[in-house]
Amino acid sequence: MLSAENVPHDITDRLINVLLKSSVEEFNSTFKTMKDNVHIENLKYDPEYILHIAEMTYTEMVENGSWNSASLVQDSGSGVNSTCWKCGGKGHKADEFPSKKTSVSNPSGSNLNKERGK
């Protein structure tokens, strides 16, 4: 656990600013209200409370179908259009990582060899 002296003094503002930049406007509005409350009403929020609200809001929105982020769009299951979060490669997902070494194309067109987990 972090000690208090390692936590930025503006952690509340930082958390709120990150959370109100999702691709889902309804989710963002929760944190826009929090930001207004901090700056207009001078309310103080505990960082753990902010993260708890974020988790609960997200979970509720997923369960009721109102979270419309592209990250939840299901592909055909083939993995052909999937992007791996481990290596950035196409054609597989991180949980289907094909090997310990894989070639990944970077924007310059050259191939990079990346080891699994690095």
N, C-alpha and C positions, 0 to 999 in steps of 0.2 A: 504494500500500500504506500502511496505517496505521502510524504510529510507535508504539513501545511505550508512550509516555506518554499516548496517546489511547485506549488499550484499558482498559476498566474492570478494576479489580483482581479483581473477582468474575465475570469473563467465563465461567469454567468453570461456576459455579453457574447463571448466567443461561441459558447454552446448554442445559444439562441440564434445567432447569425448563421451558423452552419445548418442548423435544423430548419430554418425558414427558407432554405434554398433547394428544397427537393423539387422533383418534377411534378409533384401533386399539390395543387393549389389549396385544397381543403386541409391537408396536413400543414402546409406553410402558414395558413391563417391562425392556427393554434399558437404558433410561435411569434407571429406578428402581434397578436394580442399580448403575449407575454412581454415582448420588447416594448410595446407601448406602456404596459403597466410598470415596467422598470423605469422608463424615462419620464413618463408623465406623472404617475402616481408614486414614484420612488419606492416601489415594492422590491423586496429582496427575495430571490428564489435560490434554494439550495441546489447545487449542480446535480445531486442524486435525484432530486425531485424532478428536475427538467428531463433527465434521462428516463425516469419512470414514466412521465407523461408521454414522451416520445414513443416509448415501447408500447404503452397501452393504446395510444392513438393509432399507431401503425397496425398493431394486431387487430384492433376493432375494424379498421378500414379494410384490411385483407379479408377478414371473416365476412364482412357484409358486402364485399365486392366493389367497394368504392376506391380502392387503391388501384389506380390505372397506369402505374409506371410500366415502362417498356421492359423492365427487368423481370416482370411476372408473365410476360407473353410466352406461352409455351411453343416450342418448335415441334417439328414432326417426330422428334425423338431420335432421329438419325444422327444428330450431331454435326451434320454437314455445314450448317450455318452458325454453329456455336463458336464462341470465342472462349478459350481457356483462360481462367483467371490466374493460373500459375505461370504460364509461359507466354500468353498472348497469341498463341497459335490458333488457327482455324480448324474446324472439323472434329473437335472434341471439347469436353468440359473438364474442369479441374479434377472432378471425382472419377473421370475416365482417362486420366493421364496415361498416354500410350507407352512411355518408356522413361528411363532415367535421363536420357539425353534426347533432345529434339532440336531440329533446326527451326528457327523463327525468323521470318523476314521482318526487317525493320523498315521504316519509311524511306530510307535511302536505297532500298532494294537489295542490300547485301544480307547474307544469312548470318545469324548469330547462333552459336551453340550455347544452350543454357542447361545447367544441370537441375534436376528436380529439386524443388524446395529452396532454390537460391535466386 
